């Protein structure tokens, strides 16, 4: 009996050695995007705190097909959870469903997979607020009058499309009656294509007063195009931009202001969400609270489409008054 008790005690003491070390994989839209490199930094920070393995992967170009191939490989590797910023909300559902059917937790962040293909979604901020604030910023820059255009990422990206719909709603308000949305173009989150699309807008609309680009790749490419064409101060620009990439343009007046949330926090929080699902700390139900390290807690809410999500927080506006405080951060 004494021997049995001793053996049991030894096994209990040794148990942590054999405890499962989870592997969480982050799959982003495309390689070489600084926004997602910042997300990676946050995911790695969370993984170090949680004592888990962290994998970061991206397709060479931002396509659903590239992401599907990566996810299929991750399923074969038997990772425990997948974090995904979707290039197409619907095209990824079959492959993420396969992952879920094999017990892999799927957490979308930044750009959602449709509810049927995920357990949870980390929404960077209220979608309506993101769309409206970009119109508000540009309107102030052009005195609420003139032709404007939108240079988006890919036409299939759910977050971009939702923001644009809210931009259109904002533009219906009486104070914007002298502003006209003349075009929406897509740079596919590729630097040179976004640059070319911006040049196309300059040619097609000689009276263009401003551009909104709700994508970090697009807004930086558009700023470069405005500067190269000598249009700084003539065509206003705003959108969602990384302070590290936009600092020069904000300082020299090519772009007065951009908005963005902290992508480091996106990676950090989504990793904690996946880990909470894996450990059983949460089931992934509306009303539950997720503990997320230095970020405190966030509540899971149910959206109109039946999906379950966590909202990171409100976007922050970067301008000449604060850009020097942020450009070295991300």
C-alpha positions in Angstrom: 0.0 0.0 0.0 2.8 2.4 1.0 4.6 1.6 -2.3 1.4 2.3 -4.3 0.9 5.7 -2.6 4.6 6.6 -3.3 4.2 5.6 -6.9 1.0 7.6 -7.3 2.7 10.7 -5.7 5.6 10.4 -8.1 3.3 10.2 -11.1 1.4 13.2 -9.9 4.7 15.2 -9.5 5.8 14.0 -13.0 2.5 14.9 -14.7 3.5 18.4 -15.7 6.4 17.0 -17.6 4.0 15.1 -19.8 1.3 17.8 -20.0 0.3 18.8 -23.5 2.0 21.7 -25.0 -0.4 23.2 -27.5 0.5 24.5 -30.9 -1.3 27.5 -32.3 -0.8 28.5 -35.9 -1.5 32.0 -37.3 -2.3 32.3 -41.0 -2.4 35.8 -42.4 -3.5 37.3 -45.7 -0.1 37.6 -47.4 3.6 37.6 -46.9 5.6 40.7 -46.3 2.8 42.8 -44.9 4.1 44.9 -41.9 0.6 44.9 -40.3 0.7 41.1 -40.0 4.3 41.1 -38.9 3.0 43.2 -36.0 0.2 40.6 -35.4 2.9 37.9 -35.4 4.8 39.9 -32.7 1.7 39.9 -30.5 1.0 36.2 -31.0 4.6 35.3 -30.1 4.3 37.5 -27.0 1.2 35.6 -25.9 2.7 32.3 -26.7 5.7 33.0 -24.5 3.4 33.9 -21.6 1.2 30.8 -22.1 4.0 28.3 -22.7 2.8 27.1 -26.1 4.2 26.6 -29.6 3.4 29.3 -32.1 3.6 29.0 -35.9 3.3 31.9 -38.4 2.5 31.3 -42.0 1.4 33.4 -45.0 0.7 32.8 -48.7 3.0 34.5 -51.1 0.1 36.5 -52.5 -3.1 37.4 -50.6 -5.5 34.8 -52.0 -8.0 32.4 -50.5 -6.4 29.6 -52.5 -3.0 30.2 -50.8 -4.6 30.2 -47.4 -6.5 27.0 -48.1 -3.3 25.2 -49.0 -1.7 26.3 -45.8 -4.6 25.3 -43.6 -4.8 21.9 -45.3 -1.1 21.4 -44.4 -1.7 22.5 -40.8 -4.6 20.0 -40.5 -2.2 17.3 -41.6 0.3 18.5 -38.9 -2.4 18.3 -36.3 -2.0 21.7 -34.8 -4.3 22.5 -32.0 -5.7 25.8 -33.1 -5.6 28.0 -36.2 -5.8 31.8 -36.2 -6.9 33.2 -39.5 -7.3 36.6 -41.2 -9.4 35.6 -44.1 -8.9 36.7 -47.7 -12.4 35.5 -48.5 -15.0 34.8 -45.8 -16.9 32.1 -47.6 -14.2 30.4 -49.7 -12.4 29.3 -46.5 -15.4 27.8 -44.8 -15.0 24.2 -46.2 -11.3 24.0 -45.1 -11.8 25.5 -41.7 -14.8 23.2 -41.2 -12.5 20.3 -41.9 -10.2 21.6 -39.2 -13.0 22.1 -36.7 -14.3 18.5 -37.4 -10.8 17.3 -36.4 -10.9 19.1 -33.1 -8.9 22.1 -34.2 -10.1 25.4 -32.7 -10.5 28.1 -35.3 -10.4 31.8 -34.3 -10.7 34.4 -37.0 -9.2 37.9 -36.5 -9.0 41.1 -38.4 -11.0 39.7 -41.3 -13.6 37.1 -40.5 -14.3 33.7 -41.8 -18.1 33.2 -42.1 -19.6 32.1 -38.8 -20.0 28.5 -40.0 -16.3 28.2 -40.4 -15.0 29.5 -37.1 -15.5 29.2 -33.3 -14.8 32.9 -32.5 -13.9 36.1 -34.3 -11.7 38.9 -32.9 -13.1 42.1 -34.3 -10.5 44.8 -34.3 -13.2 47.5 -33.5 -16.8 48.3 -34.1 -17.2 47.9 -37.9 -19.6 50.8 -38.2 -17.3 53.1 -36.2 -14.3 52.2 -38.4 -16.2 53.0 -41.6 -17.7 56.2 -40.4 -14.5 57.7 -38.8 -12.6 57.5 -42.1 -15.3 59.6 -43.9 -15.3 62.0 -41.0 -11.5 62.4 -41.1 -11.4 63.0 -44.9 -14.4 65.4 -44.7 -12.5 67.7 -42.3 -9.5 67.7 -44.6 -11.5 68.8 -47.7 -14.0 71.1 -46.0 -16.9 68.7 -46.7 -16.9 69.2 -50.4 -15.6 67.6 -53.6 -15.1 64.3 -55.3 -13.7 61.4 -53.3 -12.7 57.8 -54.0 -11.9 54.7 -52.1 -8.9 52.5 -52.7 -9.6 49.2 -51.0 -7.8 45.9 -50.7 -9.5 42.9 -52.4 -13.1 42.9 -53.4 -13.6 39.6 -51.5 -12.3 40.8 -48.1 -15.2 41.0 -45.6 -13.8 43.6 -43.4 -13.1 46.0 -46.2 -16.5 45.6 -47.7 -18.3 46.1 -44.4 -16.3 49.3 -43.7 -17.1 50.6 -47.2 -20.8 50.0 -46.6 -20.7 52.1 -43.4 -18.7 54.8 -45.3 -21.6 55.0 -47.8 -24.1 55.2 -44.9 -22.1 58.1 -43.4 -22.0 59.9 -46.7 -25.8 59.9 -46.8 -25.9 62.4 -43.9 -26.8 66.0 -44.7 -23.3 67.4 -43.9 -21.8 65.5 -46.8 -24.2 66.7 -49.4 -21.4 68.4 -51.3 -19.2 65.3 -51.3 -19.5 62.7 -54.0 -18.0 59.2 -54.0 -17.0 58.8 -57.6 -15.1 55.4 -57.6 -14.1 52.4 -55.6 -11.0 50.6 -56.8 -9.0 47.6 -55.5 -5.3 47.1 -55.1 -5.6 43.6 -53.7 -3.3 44.5 -50.8 -0.4 44.5 -53.2 1.9 47.5 -53.1 2.5 48.1 -56.8 -1.1 47.3 -57.8 -2.3 49.7 -55.2 0.1 52.4 -56.4 -1.1 51.8 -60.0 -4.7 52.1 -59.0 -4.0 55.4 -57.2 -2.4 56.7 -60.4 -5.5 55.6 -62.3 -7.7 57.6 -60.0 -5.6 60.7 -60.5 -6.0 60.3 -64.3 -9.7 59.4 -64.3 -10.8 62.1 -61.9 -8.8 65.4 -62.4 -11.0 67.1 -59.8 -10.5 64.5 -57.2 -10.2 66.0 -53.7 -9.6 63.0 -51.5 -9.0 59.3 -51.2 -9.8 56.9 -48.4 -7.8 53.7 -48.3 -8.9 51.3 -45.5 -5.9 49.1 -45.8 -2.3 49.6 -44.5 -0.8 48.5 -47.8 -3.1 50.7 -49.9 -2.8 53.9 -47.8 1.0 53.8 -47.9 1.0 53.1 -51.6 -1.4 55.9 -52.3 0.7 58.3 -50.2 3.7 57.4 -52.3 1.7 58.0 -55.5 0.4 61.4 -54.3 4.0 62.4 -53.4 5.5 61.1 -56.6 2.9 63.0 -58.7 3.4 66.3 -56.8 -0.1 66.2 -55.5 0.6 66.6 -51.8 -1.8 69.3 -50.5 -4.0 68.9 -53.6 -5.4 65.4 -52.9 -6.2 64.6 -49.3 -5.6 61.1 -48.0 -6.7 59.1 -45.0 -7.5 55.5 -44.1 -6.1 52.8 -42.0 -2.3 53.0 -41.7 0.6 51.8 -39.7 2.3 54.7 -37.9 5.7 53.3 -38.8 4.9 53.5 -42.5 2.9 56.7 -42.5 5.1 58.8 -40.2 7.0 60.5 -43.1 3.8 61.3 -45.0 2.1 62.7 -41.9 5.1 64.9 -41.1 5.4 66.3 -44.6 1.6 66.9 -45.0 1.0 64.3 -47.7 -1.5 62.6 -45.3 -2.9 64.6 -42.4 -4.1 61.6 -40.4 -4.8 57.9 -40.4 -6.6 55.6 -38.0 -5.8 52.1 -36.8 -5.9 49.8 -33.8 -2.8 48.1 -32.5 -2.1 44.9 -34.6 0.3 43.7 -31.9 -2.8 43.5 -29.6 -4.8 41.7 -32.4 -2.2 38.9 -32.4 -1.9 38.8 -28.7 -5.6 38.7 -27.9 -6.5 36.1 -30.7 -3.8 33.8 -29.3 -5.3 34.0 -25.8 -8.8 33.4 -27.2 -7.6 30.2 -28.9 -5.8 29.0 -25.8 -8.9 29.6 -23.7 -10.9 27.4 -26.0 -8.2 24.7 -25.9 -8.0 24.6 -22.1 -11.7 24.7 -21.6 -11.5 28.0 -19.8 -14.3 29.1 -22.2 -16.7 27.1 -24.4 -17.1 29.9 -26.9 -20.6 31.1 -25.9 -22.2 34.5 -25.8 -21.8 36.2 -22.4 -18.6 34.4 -21.4 -15.6 36.4 -20.4 -12.1 35.8 -21.8 -9.1 36.6 -19.7 -6.4 37.9 -22.0 -3.2 38.7 -20.0 -2.1 42.3 -20.1 -5.3 43.3 -22.0 -7.6 42.3 -19.1 -10.9 40.8 -20.1 -13.3 40.9 -23.0 -16.8 39.6 -23.3 -18.0 37.3 -26.1 -21.0 38.7 -27.9 -23.4 37.3 -30.5 -23.8 39.3 -33.7 -26.8 39.7 -36.0 -25.5 36.9 -38.3 -25.3 34.4 -35.5 -21.6 34.6 -35.1 -19.7 34.9 -31.9 -17.0 37.6 -31.5 -14.9 39.7 -29.2 -14.3 43.4 -29.9 -10.7 44.6 -29.4 -11.6 48.3 -29.0 -11.9 51.7 -30.7 -9.5 52.8 -33.5 -6.9 55.4 -32.6 -6.1 58.5 -34.8 -2.5 59.2 -35.7 -1.6 62.8 -36.8 1.3 65.2 -36.6 0.7 65.8 -32.9 1.3 62.2 -31.9 3.0 60.4 -34.7 6.4 60.8 -33.1 5.2 58.9 -30.1 4.1 55.9 -32.1 6.1 55.4 -35.3 8.7 53.3 -33.5 6.1 51.1 -31.8 4.5 49.4 -34.9 
